[in-house]
Amino acid sequence: MPPGTEASGVSAFPIYSIGSLSAARVVLAGGGGTLRSGIPNGIRVYSLSGGQLLETSAVQLEDVAIALSVHKATRTVLVTVGNQVRVYRCDGSAVEISRTVVEGAGRLASVVVSVDGRRVVVADDAGPVHVLSYPEMERMATFEKHTKGVNDADVNGDGSLVVSSA
């Protein structure tokens, strides 16, 4: 999207996280929480066309998607849903689940892919922060320094520094 371009077109959908797939495509995650709320939970992909965002694909979820991170090189989106991280392929107009890779002790509050694409950091609201390899999604380290839930985490470009807040 060129600088200064404004786009609208997202229907009523509580958005918890957003990521850029390309210059003209974005992915949104969110929803209403439990299915009893009546507001659907899901992941939606929108394309920019003529200043409007047009929904090109969507996946309905059983629980709200709190956080997402885009791995641009592989066109995958990592999404936290409850105590899981799920990996979705976002090729063309389809969004489909690739695999579920992490199950945390509590609700997973944050997921981020390092700039080099080789590390994924996941923050658990039960306290731990996990560092995973990508694309294997194998646990490389777990830090349990917080006495309460972690709100957010980040990783530097080469994955050598992880920061988190509680």
N, C-alpha and C positions, 0 to 999 in steps of 0.2 A: 504494500500500500504506500503510495507516495506520501512524503511528509505533508502534513496539513490536511490530508484527506479525512473526511468524516464519513462514517457509515453507520447506518442504523438498520434494524430489521430483526432484532432478537425478540422473540415473543416472551411473555411472562414466564420466567424461569429463574429461580434464585441461583445466581452464579457464584460459586466458591473459588474457582480457579480458571485461568485462561492461558492459552499458549499459542504461539505462532507456528504454523506448519510451513508456511511459505509467504511470499510477498502478498498473496491474495487469498490465503486460507488460514482460518483460526479454529481452534478446538476449545470448547467450553465444557466444564464439568460442574455439576451441582444438583440441585433438586430440593425437595421438601423434607427429606429425612425418612422416617419410617413410612411404609406404604399407607398407613392409616391417615396420613395428612392429606391425601388426595392430590398432592402435587407430585408429579413424576420425578424420579431421579434418573440421571443419565449423563451421557457424553454426547455432545453435538458438534458436528463439523459444519462450518459456514464458509462460503466462498464470496469474495467481493465481486460484484457485478454492477456497474453503473451507479456506484455510490450506495448500493444496498447490500446487506449481508443476506445471502440466500442459504438456507439449510440444505446441505447436500447429503448428509447421513446422520444417523442417530442410533444410539444403543441405550435401551432402557436397563436400569439397574435396580436391584432389590433394596439398596441402601444409598445414601447420599455419597457422592464423590467429593471429597474435601480438597484434595490437592492433585495437581498433575505436573508433569515435566515432559517436554518434547525432546526426543533423541532425533535430531534432524537428519543425521547420516543414514539412519535405518528407517526413517519415517514411522517410528513407533511412538506411542504415548504411554507413559507410565502413570497410573492413576491409583490413588488410595481410596479404597472402598471398605469401610469398617476397619477390620484388622488385617486387611490384605493389600498387597500391591499387585495390580493386574497390568499386563502389557498388552496393548492393542495396536494392531497394524492399521495405519491410515493411508492406504494407497488408493488413488483414484477417488471414487465416490463411496467406497465401502469402509466401515470401521468394524473390525472383527477382533475378538479376543484371541490372543496368541497363547497366553498362559498366565496362571496365577503363580507368583514367585515368592512372596514373603507372607508369613502370618505372624503378626506381632502380639505382644501380651495385651495391649490395649488398642484403642483406635489409633490408626496411623495418621498423624497430623501433617506431615510434609514428605515430599519426595523430590529430589533434585538430581539431575544428570550433570556430571562434570563437563567442562568445556571440551576436553579431549574425548569425551564419550566413553571412557573406560571405567568410570566409577559411578555408582548410584548411592546416594545417602538417603536414608529413611529415618524419620523421627517418629517415635512412639509416644503417645500421651501417657503411657505408663512409666516413662523415664528413659529407656535405652535409645541410643542412636546407632543404627547399623550402617556399615559400609559394605557394599556389594560390588563384585566385578560385573562388567557388562561386556558381552551379552550373556555370559554364563549365569549371572545372578546368584553367584555363590558368595556366602558370607565371608568377608575378609577380616572384619573386625566388628566388635560391638563395644560401645562405650556406655557405662552405667554410672555417670558422674552426677546426674540430676536426681534430686530427692522427690521431685514432682514431675508431672507431664511436660514433655518438650513441645513447644509451640511451633518452632521453625528450625531449620538447619540449612547449611550451605556448604559448598566445597569449592576450593580454588581450582584454577585451570587444569593442573596436572594431577589433582586428587590427593596432594600431599598434606593439605590442611582442611580440617573439618571444623566448622563452628556451629554452635547450637544455642538456643535460648529457651528458658523455661519460665 
